Amino acid sequence: MSAPSITVLMPVYNGEKYLREAINSILSQTFTDFEFLIINDGSNDKTEEIILSYSDTRIRYVNNDVNVKLIATLNKGIALANGKYIARMDADDISLPARLQTQFDFMELHKDTALCGSWYQLFGGENNVVKYICSHNEIRMKMLYQSHFCHPTVIFRKSMIDTFAEKFDPLFIHAEDYDFFVRIAEKFSVANVSEVLLTYRVHEQSVSLQNKKTQNNNSNLIKKRSFKNIGIDVTENELELYRSIEQHEYLPTNEYLKTAQTLLEKLVIANDETEYFEKQFFRTYISELWFNITNNTTSAGVNSFQKYKASFLSSFKQLNSIQLLKFRIKEILAF
């Protein structure tokens, strides 16, 4: 019997409330060449009863005698997976019918890609669509301040992730996916598909909401490691500063501009040495951040254009005549 193209890996612990919807969404996929590896992590509700009520031969049921928690269960599932690709699924979400086909086609077309996620729709309180950046270098930049994949949307190329001795690392509990995604992106190409392929349920029992403090602390350790790989050690304040820059949450003060300029210049100088990011891409990206900061803080008596030109970062971005005119007009009107 030939191996399936995809292993859909779904751990579940006491998931009876939403489990049937999640299972049905996978069994209803337009793509059919998959095994559905469901690992019951020692549940004490009706989880096992629900799983065993299905007769679909694509379901491969594994039961943990005791609750070993998510990270150990995920690593066990990766080891057991027979597919060329591993698609993640959570027991409280819903995959749209074309999800597996869309991601299979993408991975087959992009042989250098190790990890591919997608856009997703929130439901259960919020209903907005989350649209992640899709290209490798930009995803890596975003992951300097947040994970840029929704875990239950991702598909892995098993041959590539098997090159990692440590897959999901228990040292980064509740941020283990963020850690693994960053490490994968350091070694291989990653991407997101610009389509909604999953609906993500928001509810009070979700792991992220219940363990927010631990998740934030471990996320900061991952961010600091990435900045160190660029070549600088950052403080908690600098992490928050960089996040505010990326999220366009600027403060129109000379002090903010000064600290932002210092951080961004340090990053470019360090990366020129380490080339953690491709040098020209990184210079261009950081210079765009500097332009956005100064162009959007032309108020409160801040001479933003002068500050923009005073930094060597401005030499990496050529302003066109319209950008230059708008910049100067905004500044004149602010005084």
C-alpha positions in Angstrom: 0.0 0.0 0.0 1.5 3.3 -1.1 2.0 6.1 1.4 -0.5 9.0 1.3 0.4 12.4 -0.1 -0.6 14.1 3.1 -0.9 13.2 6.8 -3.4 15.5 8.5 -2.2 15.6 12.1 -4.8 16.5 14.7 -4.1 16.2 18.5 -7.1 16.4 20.7 -7.6 16.6 24.5 -11.2 16.8 25.9 -12.4 18.2 22.6 -15.9 16.8 22.5 -17.6 20.1 22.1 -16.3 21.0 18.6 -14.6 17.8 17.5 -17.2 16.5 15.1 -17.2 19.7 13.1 -13.4 19.6 12.8 -13.3 15.9 11.7 -16.1 16.4 9.2 -14.3 19.4 7.6 -11.3 17.1 6.9 -13.3 14.1 5.7 -15.1 16.5 3.3 -12.0 17.8 1.6 -11.9 17.8 -2.2 -8.4 16.3 -2.0 -8.7 12.7 -0.9 -5.2 11.2 -0.8 -4.5 11.6 2.9 -4.4 9.8 6.2 -6.1 11.5 9.1 -3.9 10.9 12.1 -6.0 11.8 15.2 -4.1 11.5 18.5 -6.3 11.5 21.6 -4.1 12.8 24.4 -5.7 11.0 27.3 -9.1 12.7 27.2 -11.6 11.9 29.9 -14.7 13.2 28.0 -16.5 11.7 25.0 -13.6 12.5 22.6 -12.7 8.8 22.0 -16.4 7.9 21.5 -16.8 10.5 18.9 -13.7 9.5 17.0 -14.6 5.8 17.0 -18.1 6.6 15.7 -16.5 7.2 12.3 -15.8 4.3 9.9 -13.8 6.3 7.3 -10.6 4.2 6.6 -8.5 7.3 6.2 -8.8 7.9 9.9 -5.8 6.5 11.8 -6.5 6.7 15.5 -3.8 6.7 18.2 -4.6 6.9 21.9 -2.2 8.2 24.5 -2.8 6.3 27.7 -2.0 9.4 29.7 -2.2 13.1 28.9 1.4 14.0 27.7 0.4 17.5 26.6 0.5 19.1 23.2 4.2 19.4 22.4 4.9 15.7 23.1 1.8 14.7 21.1 2.8 16.9 18.1 6.3 15.4 18.0 4.8 11.9 18.3 2.5 12.7 15.4 5.3 13.9 13.2 7.3 10.7 13.9 4.2 8.6 13.0 3.2 10.5 9.9 3.5 8.6 6.6 2.7 11.4 4.3 5.0 13.4 2.0 3.4 16.4 3.7 2.0 17.0 7.2 -1.0 19.3 7.4 -1.9 20.5 10.9 -5.4 20.7 12.2 -6.9 21.6 15.6 -9.9 20.0 17.1 -11.9 23.2 17.4 -11.4 24.7 13.9 -12.8 24.1 10.5 -10.8 23.5 7.3 -12.5 24.8 4.1 -13.2 22.1 1.5 -10.4 23.1 -0.9 -7.7 23.6 1.8 -5.7 20.4 1.3 -5.9 20.6 -2.5 -4.7 24.2 -2.5 -1.8 23.6 -0.2 -0.8 20.3 -2.0 -0.7 22.1 -5.3 1.4 25.0 -3.8 3.9 22.6 -2.3 4.2 20.6 -5.4 4.9 23.7 -7.4 7.4 25.2 -4.9 9.8 22.4 -4.2 12.1 24.6 -2.0 9.3 25.4 0.4 9.3 23.6 3.8 6.3 25.3 5.4 3.1 26.9 4.0 0.3 28.6 5.8 -2.7 30.5 4.7 -5.1 33.3 5.5 -7.9 32.5 7.9 -11.3 33.6 9.1 -12.0 34.2 12.7 -15.4 33.2 14.2 -17.0 32.7 17.6 -16.8 36.3 18.6 -14.8 38.0 15.9 -15.5 37.6 12.2 -12.6 39.3 10.4 -10.2 37.8 8.0 -6.5 37.6 8.9 -4.4 38.2 5.9 -0.7 37.3 6.4 2.2 38.4 4.2 2.9 35.6 1.7 6.6 35.9 0.7 9.6 34.4 2.5 11.7 37.4 3.3 8.8 39.5 4.5 7.4 36.7 6.7 10.8 36.4 8.4 10.8 40.2 9.0 7.3 40.0 10.5 8.5 37.1 12.8 10.9 39.5 14.5 7.9 40.7 16.5 5.2 38.1 16.1 4.5 34.7 14.6 3.3 35.1 11.1 1.6 31.7 10.6 -1.7 30.4 12.0 -0.6 27.0 13.3 -3.7 25.0 12.2 -3.4 26.4 8.7 0.1 25.1 8.0 1.4 22.3 5.9 5.0 21.0 6.3 7.3 19.1 3.8 8.2 16.2 6.0 11.6 15.5 4.5 12.7 19.0 5.4 11.3 19.2 8.9 12.8 15.8 9.6 16.2 17.5 9.3 15.6 19.1 12.7 16.5 16.9 15.7 14.2 19.1 17.8 10.8 19.8 16.2 8.4 21.4 18.7 10.6 22.4 21.7 9.2 22.1 25.2 11.4 24.9 26.4 9.1 27.3 24.5 5.8 26.0 25.8 2.7 27.9 24.5 5.0 29.5 21.9 6.5 26.2 20.5 5.0 26.8 17.1 6.5 30.3 16.8 9.9 28.9 17.8 9.7 26.1 15.2 8.5 28.4 12.4 11.3 30.8 13.0 13.9 28.0 12.9 12.4 26.5 9.8 12.5 29.9 8.0 16.1 30.3 8.9 17.0 27.2 7.0 14.3 26.8 4.3 11.8 28.8 2.3 8.4 29.5 3.9 5.2 31.0 2.5 1.5 31.7 3.0 -1.2 31.2 0.5 -3.3 34.3 -0.1 -6.6 32.5 0.4 -8.8 31.8 3.4 -8.4 28.1 3.9 -9.6 27.7 7.5 -12.0 29.2 10.0 -10.4 29.7 13.4 -12.6 29.4 16.4 -12.1 32.0 19.1 -13.3 30.9 22.6 -12.4 31.3 26.2 -11.0 27.8 26.6 -8.4 28.2 23.9 -4.8 27.5 25.0 -3.6 30.9 23.8 -6.1 32.8 26.0 -5.5 30.6 29.0 -1.7 30.8 29.0 -1.1 34.4 27.7 1.6 35.3 30.2 3.7 32.2 29.5 3.2 32.6 25.8 4.3 36.2 25.9 7.4 35.5 28.0 8.5 32.6 25.7 7.7 34.6 22.6 10.0 37.4 23.8 12.8 34.8 24.2 12.4 33.8 20.6 12.4 37.4 19.4 15.6 38.2 21.4 17.2 35.1 19.9 16.4 36.4 16.4 17.8 39.8 17.1 20.9 38.2 18.5 21.3 36.3 15.3 21.2 39.5 13.4 24.0 40.7 15.7 22.5 42.8 18.5 21.2 42.2 22.0 17.9 43.9 22.6 16.1 45.0 25.7 12.4 44.5 26.4 11.9 48.2 25.7 13.6 47.8 22.3 11.4 44.8 21.5 8.4 46.9 22.2 9.8 49.8 20.2 10.4 47.5 17.2 6.8 46.2 17.5 5.4 49.7 17.6 7.4 50.6 14.4 6.1 47.6 12.5 2.5 48.2 13.7 2.7 51.9 12.8 2.1 52.9 16.4 4.4 55.9 16.3 4.8 58.7 18.9 5.3 62.2 17.3 8.2 63.1 19.6 11.8 63.8 19.1 12.7 61.1 21.7 10.8 58.5 19.8 12.4 59.4 16.5 15.9 59.3 18.2 15.4 55.9 19.7 13.8 54.5 16.6 16.7 55.8 14.5 19.3 54.3 16.8 17.7 50.9 16.8 17.1 50.7 13.0 20.7 51.9 12.3 22.1 49.3 14.7 20.1 46.6 12.9 21.4 47.5 9.5 25.0 47.7 10.6 24.8 44.4 12.4 23.1 42.6 9.5 25.7 43.9 7.1 28.1 41.8 9.1 26.1 38.7 9.8 23.8 38.6 6.7 21.2 36.9 8.8 18.9 38.5 6.3 19.9 39.0 2.6 21.7 42.4 2.8 20.0 44.4 0.1 16.6 43.2 1.1 17.2 44.1 4.7 18.6 47.6 3.9 15.6 48.4 1.7 13.1 47.0 4.3 14.5 48.9 7.2 14.8 52.1 5.2 11.1 51.8 4.4 10.4 51.5 8.1 12.4 54.7 8.7 10.6 56.6 6.0 7.2 55.5 7.4 8.1 56.7 10.9 9.3 60.1 9.8 6.6 60.6 7.2 4.0 59.9 9.8 5.3 62.0 12.7 5.3 65.4 11.1 3.6 67.1 14.1 4.3 68.5 17.5 7.2 70.6 16.2 9.2 67.6 15.0 11.3 68.3 11.9 10.8 64.9 10.5 12.1 65.4 7.0 15.3 66.8 8.3 15.7 63.8 10.6 14.8 61.4 7.8 17.6 62.8 5.6 20.1 62.9 8.5 20.2 59.1 8.8 22.2 56.9 6.4 19.0 54.8 6.2 17.6 57.4 3.8 20.3 56.5 1.3 18.7 53.1 0.8 15.4 54.6 -0.4 15.0 56.9 -3.4 12.0 59.1 -2.9 10.0 60.0 -6.0 8.8 63.6 -6.6 5.3 62.9 -5.3 6.5 61.3 -2.1 9.0 64.1 -1.5 6.3 66.8 -2.1 3.8 65.2 0.2 6.4 64.8 2.9 7.3 68.5 2.8 3.7 69.7 2.6 2.8 67.6 5.6 5.7 69.0 7.6 4.9 72.6 6.6 1.3 72.2 7.6 2.3 70.7 11.0 4.2 73.9 12.0 
